[in-house]
Amino acid sequence: MLANILNDINSVLAPRVCFGCNVHLNRGEKLICTICRNDLPLTDYTFNDENPVDRIFYGRINIKKASSMLFFSENGIVRELIHHLKYKNQEEVGSFLGDWYGQILKENKELHNSIDIIIPVPLHKKKFRQRGYNQVSSFAQRLAFHLNTDYSDTILIKTANTKTQTKKGRIGRWQNIEDLYILSDPNAIKGKNILLVDDVITTGATMEICARVLAQAPNTTVYITSMAVVP
């Protein structure tokens, strides 16, 4: 009772607004209003059937399966959510989406029983210090919780800050592309089924590089997923 009263007072003094449309949130609503939640463009892609995310990686990297939670568009709700996550210190967005998607993924018994470890695409240490967190971590951690599997953000390491490289062109123009990411301990993932997680898949270049590096460990199998994918 007291908690509800305090929440109501806090809502009046510092009203919470929807990250999607900026209307005030009602009690029971978290981060986004009910209307925006219902409007979130779920892909309905599964890890059982072939889907367009799989086809992004055909002929590029040998992965077991790929999928994504949401469709990303430049003027959509998903963009607003991920913008708040990456640039406005709203890590709870990752947890919110991770809990939602984790509930969906754990219904897939084959996937649930297959994944040994979940690994997020890492940030370079300089970018990590600037932001204070990896925007993928909270999402990936909640997936690990729901799939009842391990999580690690210390095995896959990014060796260079590629921000300046974007001014020169796509990430693929990096002179030593295979050196962008390394494994701190290949034996830690030897023989394991890995779910590699990112925020948004566009061309798939980053995920391709990371999957190649993970595959350097003997007998690994890589699955791929993300919060969103550009159609």
Backbone as numpy.savetxt, mean C-alpha at the origin, in Angstrom:
# Nx Ny Nz CAx CAy CAz Cx Cy Cz
-20.10 6.49 28.37 -20.94 7.70 28.37 -20.07 8.95 28.37
-19.11 9.00 29.32 -18.22 10.15 29.40 -17.40 10.31 28.12
-16.95 9.17 27.57 -16.17 9.21 26.33 -16.98 9.81 25.20
-18.25 9.45 25.11 -19.11 9.99 24.07 -19.30 11.50 24.23
-19.45 11.94 25.50 -19.62 13.37 25.75 -18.36 14.13 25.34
-17.20 13.59 25.72 -15.93 14.23 25.36 -15.74 14.28 23.86
-16.14 13.19 23.17 -16.03 13.16 21.71 -16.93 14.21 21.09
-18.14 14.37 21.66 -19.08 15.37 21.13 -18.53 16.78 21.32
-17.92 17.04 22.51 -17.33 18.35 22.77 -16.18 18.62 21.80
-15.34 17.60 21.62 -14.21 17.73 20.70 -14.68 17.97 19.27
-15.78 17.34 18.89 -16.31 17.50 17.53 -16.80 18.92 17.29
-17.30 19.57 18.37 -17.77 20.94 18.25 -16.59 21.90 18.18
-15.60 21.67 19.05 -14.43 22.55 19.10 -13.52 22.37 17.89
-13.33 21.13 17.47 -12.47 20.83 16.32 -13.17 19.78 15.46
-14.16 20.21 14.70 -14.98 19.25 13.95 -14.16 18.45 12.94
-14.42 17.17 12.92 -13.75 16.29 11.97 -14.48 16.39 10.63
-13.71 16.44 9.57 -14.33 16.55 8.25 -13.91 15.38 7.38
-14.74 15.08 6.42 -14.49 13.98 5.49 -13.32 14.32 4.59
-12.38 13.40 4.45 -11.24 13.62 3.57 -11.65 13.64 2.10
-12.83 13.11 1.82 -13.28 13.05 0.45 -14.02 14.29 -0.01
-14.94 14.80 0.87 -15.80 15.91 0.43 -15.83 17.08 1.41
-15.13 16.95 2.54 -14.99 18.03 3.53 -16.26 18.34 4.33
-17.28 17.52 4.26 -18.44 17.71 5.14 -18.06 17.23 6.54
-18.74 17.73 7.56 -18.49 17.31 8.92 -18.90 15.85 9.09
-18.06 15.10 9.77 -18.36 13.68 10.00 -19.32 13.53 11.17
-20.22 12.58 11.04 -21.14 12.24 12.12 -20.49 11.23 13.05
-21.08 11.06 14.23 -20.59 10.04 15.15 -20.64 8.67 14.46
-19.56 7.91 14.61 -19.49 6.59 13.99 -18.79 6.60 12.64
-18.67 7.80 12.04 -17.96 7.89 10.77 -16.48 8.16 11.04
-15.61 7.54 10.25 -14.17 7.67 10.46 -13.50 8.04 9.15
-12.84 9.16 9.14 -12.04 9.66 8.01 -12.87 10.12 6.83
-13.82 9.31 6.41 -14.68 9.70 5.30 -16.14 9.46 5.68
-17.03 10.24 5.09 -18.45 10.10 5.39 -19.01 8.85 4.73
-20.20 8.47 5.14 -20.82 7.25 4.62 -21.02 7.32 3.11
-21.37 8.50 2.62 -21.60 8.65 1.17 -20.30 8.43 0.41
-19.21 9.05 0.87 -17.93 8.88 0.18 -17.43 7.44 0.30
-17.65 6.82 1.45 -17.23 5.42 1.61 -17.95 4.55 0.59
-19.24 4.79 0.43 -20.00 3.99 -0.53 -19.59 4.29 -1.97
-19.00 5.47 -2.17 -18.58 5.85 -3.53 -17.15 5.43 -3.84
-16.41 4.90 -2.85 -15.04 4.48 -3.12 -15.03 3.38 -4.19
-14.22 3.57 -5.22 -14.25 2.64 -6.37 -13.43 1.37 -6.13
-14.02 0.41 -5.43 -13.36 -0.88 -5.22 -13.20 -1.59 -6.56
-12.04 -2.22 -6.75 -11.79 -2.89 -8.02 -12.53 -4.22 -8.13
-12.74 -4.88 -7.02 -13.30 -6.25 -7.01 -12.38 -7.26 -7.67
-11.11 -6.87 -7.91 -10.13 -7.83 -8.42 -9.79 -8.84 -7.31
-9.58 -10.06 -7.69 -9.24 -11.09 -6.71 -7.87 -11.68 -7.02
-7.40 -12.51 -6.10 -6.14 -13.22 -6.32 -6.39 -14.59 -6.94
-7.63 -14.81 -7.38 -7.96 -16.09 -8.02 -8.03 -15.95 -9.53
-8.71 -14.91 -10.01 -8.93 -14.75 -11.44 -7.96 -13.73 -12.03
-7.66 -13.88 -13.32 -6.82 -12.91 -14.01 -7.51 -11.54 -14.00
-6.70 -10.48 -13.82 -7.26 -9.14 -13.81 -6.27 -8.17 -14.46
-6.67 -6.91 -14.70 -5.79 -5.96 -15.38 -4.49 -5.67 -14.64
-4.44 -5.83 -13.31 -3.19 -5.60 -12.59 -2.19 -6.70 -12.94
-2.66 -7.93 -13.06 -1.79 -9.02 -13.53 -1.15 -8.64 -14.85
-1.97 -8.10 -15.76 -1.50 -7.87 -17.12 -0.47 -6.75 -17.20
-0.44 -5.86 -16.19 0.60 -4.83 -16.15 1.99 -5.47 -16.12
2.09 -6.63 -15.47 3.40 -7.25 -15.25 3.71 -8.41 -16.20
2.79 -8.74 -17.09 3.04 -9.82 -18.04 4.28 -9.53 -18.87
5.16 -10.51 -18.96 6.35 -10.37 -19.77 7.44 -9.52 -19.15
7.20 -9.03 -17.94 8.18 -8.15 -17.29 8.83 -8.81 -16.08
8.03 -9.49 -15.29 8.55 -10.09 -14.06 7.70 -11.31 -13.73
8.34 -12.33 -13.23 7.64 -13.57 -12.90 7.08 -13.47 -11.48
5.79 -13.13 -11.39 5.12 -13.07 -10.10 3.99 -14.10 -10.10
3.53 -14.43 -8.89 2.45 -15.40 -8.77 1.11 -14.79 -9.11
0.85 -13.59 -8.55 -0.45 -12.94 -8.75 -0.36 -11.49 -8.32
-1.21 -10.66 -8.92 -1.25 -9.24 -8.57 -2.69 -8.78 -8.44
-2.90 -7.79 -7.60 -4.23 -7.22 -7.44 -4.11 -5.83 -6.84
-5.24 -5.17 -6.62 -5.25 -3.85 -6.01 -6.64 -3.60 -5.42
-6.70 -2.73 -4.43 -7.96 -2.50 -3.72 -8.89 -1.53 -4.45
-8.34 -0.40 -4.88 -9.15 0.71 -5.39 -8.65 1.21 -6.74
-9.54 1.86 -7.47 -9.15 2.57 -8.69 -8.73 3.99 -8.32
-7.62 4.46 -8.90 -7.11 5.80 -8.65 -7.44 6.69 -9.83
-7.95 7.89 -9.55 -8.15 8.90 -10.60 -7.69 10.24 -10.06
-7.29 11.13 -10.93 -6.69 12.40 -10.52 -7.64 13.29 -9.72
-8.93 13.18 -9.96 -9.88 14.06 -9.27 -10.83 13.30 -8.37
-10.43 12.10 -7.94 -11.34 11.27 -7.18 -11.07 11.25 -5.68
-11.93 10.55 -4.97 -11.83 10.41 -3.52 -10.54 9.68 -3.13
-10.17 8.68 -3.91 -8.98 7.89 -3.59 -7.74 8.78 -3.60
-7.66 9.66 -4.55 -6.53 10.59 -4.60 -6.48 11.43 -3.33
-7.62 11.91 -2.87 -7.66 12.73 -1.66 -7.21 11.93 -0.44
-7.66 10.70 -0.34 -7.26 9.86 0.79 -5.74 9.64 0.80
-5.19 9.29 -0.34 -3.76 9.00 -0.40 -2.93 10.28 -0.24
-3.47 11.41 -0.71 -2.79 12.69 -0.50 -2.69 13.00 0.99
-3.78 12.79 1.73 -3.76 13.00 3.18 -2.77 12.04 3.85
-2.74 10.83 3.36 -1.84 9.83 3.93 -0.37 10.22 3.72
-0.02 10.64 2.53 1.38 10.88 2.19 1.89 12.25 2.64
1.02 13.26 2.59 1.53 14.62 2.75 0.93 15.39 3.94
-0.03 14.78 4.64 -0.66 15.50 5.76 -0.63 14.70 7.05
0.34 13.79 7.14 0.57 13.03 8.38 -0.64 12.24 8.86
-1.45 11.79 7.93 -2.64 11.03 8.29 -2.40 9.54 8.07
-1.53 8.96 8.91 -1.22 7.54 8.79 -2.45 6.66 8.99
-3.44 7.20 9.72 -4.65 6.42 9.99 -5.38 6.05 8.71
-5.14 6.79 7.63 -5.75 6.43 6.34 -5.27 5.05 5.91
-3.96 4.81 6.08 -3.41 3.50 5.73 -4.01 2.39 6.56
-4.17 2.63 7.86 -4.76 1.63 8.74 -6.22 1.38 8.38
-6.94 2.44 8.08 -8.35 2.35 7.69 -8.52 1.48 6.45
-7.71 1.76 5.42 -7.79 0.98 4.18 -7.27 -0.43 4.39
-6.22 -0.57 5.22 -5.65 -1.89 5.47 -6.63 -2.81 6.20
-7.37 -2.25 7.15 -8.38 -3.06 7.85 -9.49 -3.49 6.90
-9.90 -2.58 6.05 -10.97 -2.88 5.09 -10.51 -3.96 4.10
-9.35 -3.74 3.49 -8.86 -4.69 2.49 -8.43 -6.00 3.13
-7.89 -5.91 4.34 -7.49 -7.12 5.05 -8.67 -8.05 5.29
-9.83 -7.46 5.62 -11.03 -8.26 5.81 -11.44 -8.95 4.52
-11.25 -8.25 3.40 -11.58 -8.84 2.10 -10.61 -9.97 1.76
-9.31 -9.72 1.95 -8.31 -10.71 1.56 -8.37 -11.97 2.40
-8.70 -11.84 3.67 -8.68 -13.04 4.52 -9.82 -14.01 4.19
-10.79 -13.53 3.40 -11.85 -14.43 2.93 -11.33 -15.37 1.85
-10.19 -15.00 1.24 -9.56 -15.86 0.24 -8.66 -16.84 0.99
-9.19 -18.02 1.25 -8.50 -18.99 2.10 -7.15 -19.41 1.51
-7.08 -19.53 0.18 -5.82 -19.94 -0.45 -4.75 -18.89 -0.21
-5.10 -17.62 -0.41 -4.14 -16.55 -0.16 -3.81 -16.47 1.32
-4.82 -16.56 2.15 -4.65 -16.47 3.61 -3.63 -17.49 4.10
-3.69 -18.68 3.54 -2.80 -19.76 3.98 -1.47 -19.78 3.26
-1.30 -18.93 2.24 -0.09 -18.98 1.42 0.96 -17.96 1.82
0.55 -16.75 2.19 1.50 -15.67 2.41 2.29 -15.89 3.70
3.61 -15.86 3.58 4.50 -16.03 4.74 4.93 -14.70 5.34
5.05 -13.69 4.49 5.54 -12.40 4.99 5.06 -11.29 4.06
4.74 -10.15 4.65 4.32 -8.97 3.89 5.41 -7.90 4.00
5.79 -7.36 2.83 6.88 -6.38 2.77 6.40 -5.15 2.00
6.50 -3.95 2.61 6.13 -2.73 1.90 7.25 -2.25 1.00
6.91 -1.57 -0.08 7.93 -0.88 -0.87 8.54 0.18 0.03
9.87 0.18 0.19 10.50 1.06 1.17 10.74 2.48 0.66
10.88 3.39 1.61 11.36 4.73 1.32 12.87 4.79 1.55
13.53 5.69 0.86 14.92 5.97 1.20 14.96 6.64 2.57
16.03 6.41 3.31 16.13 6.91 4.68 15.98 8.43 4.76
16.43 9.15 3.73 16.29 10.61 3.74 14.82 11.01 3.62
14.10 10.36 2.72 12.67 10.64 2.58 11.92 10.21 3.84
12.35 9.11 4.43 11.71 8.65 5.67 11.87 9.69 6.78
13.05 10.25 6.90 13.27 11.27 7.93 12.42 12.51 7.67
12.28 12.88 6.41 11.49 14.06 6.07 10.01 13.86 6.40
9.48 12.69 6.03 8.05 12.42 6.23 7.76 11.90 7.62
8.72 11.15 8.17 8.53 10.60 9.50 7.94 9.20 9.52
7.54 8.72 8.37 6.95 7.39 8.27 6.90 6.98 6.80
6.77 5.69 6.58 6.53 5.15 5.24 5.03 5.06 5.06
4.49 5.73 4.06 3.04 5.79 3.89 2.41 4.42 3.62
3.23 3.44 3.24 2.69 2.11 2.94 2.63 1.23 4.19
3.40 1.59 5.21 3.60 0.69 6.35 2.32 0.35 7.10
1.52 1.35 7.45 0.33 1.07 8.25 -0.65 0.20 7.47
-0.78 0.43 6.18 -1.63 -0.40 5.33 -1.13 -1.83 5.33
0.18 -2.00 5.10 0.76 -3.35 5.03 0.68 -4.06 6.37
0.88 -3.33 7.46 0.82 -3.93 8.79 -0.58 -4.46 9.10
-1.59 -3.73 8.70 -2.96 -4.20 8.95 -3.30 -5.41 8.07
-2.76 -5.45 6.85 -2.95 -6.64 6.03 -2.32 -7.84 6.71
-1.11 -7.65 7.25 -0.43 -8.75 7.94 -1.24 -9.22 9.14
-1.85 -8.30 9.86 -2.67 -8.65 11.01 -3.84 -9.54 10.58
-4.55 -9.12 9.56 -5.74 -9.86 9.14 -5.41 -11.19 8.46
-4.25 -11.25 7.80 -3.83 -12.50 7.18 -3.03 -13.37 8.15
-2.84 -12.86 9.36 -2.14 -13.60 10.42 -0.77 -14.06 9.94
0.00 -13.12 9.40 1.31 -13.45 8.87 2.34 -12.41 9.32
3.60 -12.65 8.97 4.67 -11.76 9.39 4.73 -10.49 8.53
5.35 -9.47 9.11 5.55 -8.20 8.42 6.99 -7.76 8.65
7.62 -7.22 7.61 8.97 -6.70 7.78 9.21 -5.50 6.87
9.76 -4.44 7.46 10.16 -3.28 6.66 11.67 -3.07 6.73
12.39 -4.15 7.07 13.86 -4.05 7.16 14.58 -4.96 6.19
13.87 -5.77 5.44 14.51 -6.71 4.52 14.80 -6.07 3.17
13.82 -5.33 2.65 13.98 -4.64 1.37 14.36 -3.19 1.66
15.52 -2.77 1.14 16.08 -1.46 1.45 16.24 -0.64 0.18
15.82 0.63 0.25 16.06 1.54 -0.88 17.37 2.26 -0.65
18.24 2.25 -1.65 19.61 2.75 -1.48 19.81 4.19 -1.92
18.86 4.74 -2.69 19.05 6.10 -3.20 17.74 6.84 -3.17
17.83 8.14 -2.97 16.64 9.00 -3.01 16.43 9.43 -4.46
15.39 8.92 -5.09 15.20 9.13 -6.53 14.38 10.36 -6.86
14.11 11.21 -5.87 13.30 12.40 -6.14 13.89 13.25 -7.26
15.21 13.49 -7.20 15.83 14.32 -8.23 15.80 13.63 -9.58
15.70 12.31 -9.57 15.68 11.60 -10.84 14.39 11.86 -11.61
13.30 12.21 -10.89 12.03 12.43 -11.59 12.13 13.64 -12.51
13.05 14.54 -12.22 13.24 15.69 -13.09 13.93 15.30 -14.39
14.58 14.16 -14.37 15.31 13.70 -15.55 14.50 12.69 -16.36
13.37 12.27 -15.81 12.56 11.29 -16.53 12.08 10.20 -15.62
11.57 9.12 -16.20 11.01 8.02 -15.43 12.09 7.31 -14.62
11.63 6.60 -13.61 12.54 5.87 -12.73 13.40 4.89 -13.53
12.87 4.45 -14.65 13.60 3.48 -15.47 14.88 4.04 -16.06
15.09 5.36 -16.00 16.31 5.96 -16.54 17.44 6.01 -15.52
17.16 5.55 -14.32 18.22 5.47 -13.30 19.37 4.63 -13.84
20.57 5.13 -13.72 21.70 4.48 -14.36 21.92 3.06 -13.87
21.80 2.85 -12.55 22.01 1.52 -11.99 20.72 1.03 -11.35
19.74 0.76 -12.19 18.39 0.49 -11.71 18.32 -0.68 -10.75
19.16 -1.70 -10.98 19.12 -2.87 -10.11 19.68 -2.58 -8.73
20.39 -1.44 -8.59 20.97 -1.10 -7.30 20.07 -0.17 -6.47
18.91 0.19 -7.00 18.01 1.07 -6.26 17.51 0.42 -4.99
17.32 -0.89 -5.04 16.84 -1.65 -3.90 17.76 -2.86 -3.67
17.98 -3.19 -2.40 18.79 -4.35 -2.07 18.11 -5.12 -0.94
18.56 -6.36 -0.74 18.08 -7.17 0.37 19.09 -7.09 1.52
18.61 -6.80 2.70 19.50 -6.76 3.86 19.87 -8.16 4.31
18.96 -9.11 4.09 19.19 -10.49 4.53 18.40 -11.45 3.64
18.98 -11.88 2.52 18.27 -12.79 1.61 17.77 -14.06 2.28
18.50 -14.55 3.28 18.10 -15.79 3.94 16.79 -15.64 4.72
16.45 -14.39 5.08 15.23 -14.16 5.85 13.97 -14.46 5.04
14.09 -14.42 3.70 12.91 -14.69 2.87 13.13 -15.91 1.96
14.19 -16.64 2.19 14.46 -17.83 1.39 13.30 -18.81 1.47
12.78 -19.21 0.30 11.71 -20.19 0.25 10.35 -19.68 0.69
10.18 -18.37 0.80 8.92 -17.82 1.33 8.03 -17.23 0.24
6.74 -17.21 0.54 5.75 -16.53 -0.29 5.58 -15.11 0.24
5.90 -14.13 -0.60 5.96 -12.73 -0.17 4.83 -11.94 -0.82
4.15 -11.13 -0.01 3.20 -10.16 -0.55 3.86 -8.79 -0.50
4.17 -8.25 -1.68 4.80 -6.94 -1.82 3.71 -5.89 -1.96
3.81 -4.82 -1.16 2.71 -3.85 -1.06 3.20 -2.43 -1.37
2.40 -1.69 -2.14 2.71 -0.29 -2.44 1.44 0.53 -2.30
1.56 1.86 -2.47 0.36 2.70 -2.37 -0.40 2.73 -3.70
0.25 3.21 -4.77 -0.43 3.30 -6.06 0.42 2.65 -7.15
-0.18 1.79 -7.94 0.48 1.20 -9.11 0.08 2.03 -10.33
1.07 2.58 -11.01 0.80 3.32 -12.25 1.38 2.51 -13.42
2.66 2.69 -13.70 3.29 1.89 -14.76 3.73 0.52 -14.24
3.85 0.39 -12.92 4.33 -0.86 -12.34 5.84 -0.94 -12.25
6.54 0.14 -12.62 8.01 0.11 -12.67 8.63 -0.16 -11.30
8.15 0.54 -10.29 8.72 0.36 -8.95 8.50 -1.06 -8.44
7.28 -1.55 -8.60 6.98 -2.90 -8.14 7.80 -3.95 -8.90
8.02 -3.69 -10.17 8.82 -4.62 -10.98 10.24 -4.71 -10.44
10.84 -3.56 -10.16 12.21 -3.56 -9.64 12.27 -4.28 -8.30
11.33 -3.95 -7.41 11.34 -4.56 -6.07 11.12 -6.06 -6.15
10.22 -6.49 -7.02 9.96 -7.92 -7.16 11.18 -8.66 -7.68
11.93 -8.03 -8.59 13.16 -8.64 -9.10 14.17 -8.83 -7.98
14.27 -7.83 -7.12 15.23 -7.92 -6.01 14.80 -9.01 -5.03
13.53 -9.07 -4.70 13.03 -10.11 -3.79 13.28 -11.50 -4.37
13.17 -11.61 -5.68 13.36 -12.91 -6.34 14.82 -13.36 -6.33
15.73 -12.48 -5.92 17.14 -12.88 -5.80 17.33 -13.88 -4.67
16.45 -13.86 -3.68 16.51 -14.85 -2.61 16.01 -16.18 -3.18
16.66 -17.31 -2.87 16.29 -18.59 -3.47 14.85 -19.01 -3.16
14.18 -19.51 -4.18 12.86 -20.15 -4.04 11.79 -19.24 -3.44
11.85 -17.96 -3.77 10.80 -17.05 -3.31 9.68 -16.98 -4.33
8.48 -16.73 -3.85 7.33 -16.49 -4.70 6.75 -15.14 -4.32
6.52 -14.28 -5.32 6.09 -12.90 -5.04 4.66 -12.67 -5.52
3.85 -12.17 -4.61 2.52 -11.64 -4.91 2.61 -10.12 -4.79
1.73 -9.41 -5.50 1.76 -7.96 -5.50 0.36 -7.40 -5.21
0.31 -6.37 -4.38 -0.95 -5.65 -4.20 -0.67 -4.20 -3.84
-1.72 -3.38 -3.86 -1.56 -1.95 -3.56 -2.89 -1.39 -3.08
-2.81 -0.20 -2.51 -4.02 0.49 -2.12 -4.86 0.84 -3.36
-4.18 1.25 -4.42 -4.90 1.70 -5.61 -4.09 1.42 -6.87
-4.80 1.43 -7.99 -4.17 1.24 -9.29 -4.77 2.25 -10.26
-3.94 2.81 -11.13 -4.43 3.69 -12.17 -5.00 2.83 -13.29
-6.28 2.97 -13.62 -6.89 2.11 -14.64 -6.19 2.24 -15.99
